[in-house]
Amino acid sequence: MKNLCVIPARKNSVRIPDKNIKDFMGQPIIAYSIQAAQESGLFDRIVVSTDGIEIAQVAAKYGAEICIRPDALAVNEVGTFDVVRHAARCYLNDDYDQVCCVYATNPMISHETIVDSSDLRLYGRRYDHVVSIGYPNLRDASHFYWSTAQAVEDNLPYFDNKSNTMCYKIDENRICDINTMDDWTRAEEMYKKLKGMS
């Protein structure tokens, strides 16, 4: 089974400048996602999709490959799926079986959940996608989205009546959608508690 990891990291974050590479508890926040992907041991390639030179430099320092995305895919209106599809198509000749989108700004992500959610043939049934959701509140956990390479190539969105999608539950103590500095501060407190630092 060949797996590709894609970490989307656009440069022009508005509410938190340079959010994807901002220092979080001692290292750039994107480093946590790269490290979780590395520690899972699942991926033949870990690729950061970005339009930013500084992001590319930081990601490369932590061991990720870089896929430069076109300007048309570096705007707010473009969704995650289109970015992942572009990156996956750049490596189409590598014949991947599965593609995993890992979010760049979730330091509570763990390699254990990436591994546990990785087999899209769960329970003997073939899924197009497996997406992370919070439990018990059932909201987007912004940890990862697994997809078959075929679903990505066929442009089957994560949530669509044509897609066969399963939700993978993530404990709420690992979920913090970081969009504002208040979110950032809350994430730091959550991280400290999770790691027994407070």
Secondary structure, 3 states (H helix, E strand, C coil): CCEEEEEECCCCCCCCCCHHHCEECCEEHHHHHHHHHHHHCCCCEEEEEECCHHHHHHHHHCCCEEEECCHHHCCCCCCHHHHHHHHHHHCHHHCCCEEEEECCCCCCCCHHHHHHCCCCCHHHCCCCEEEEEEECCCCEEEEEEEEEHHHHHCCCCCCCCCCCEEEEEEEHHHCCCCCCHHHHHHHHHHHHHHCCCC
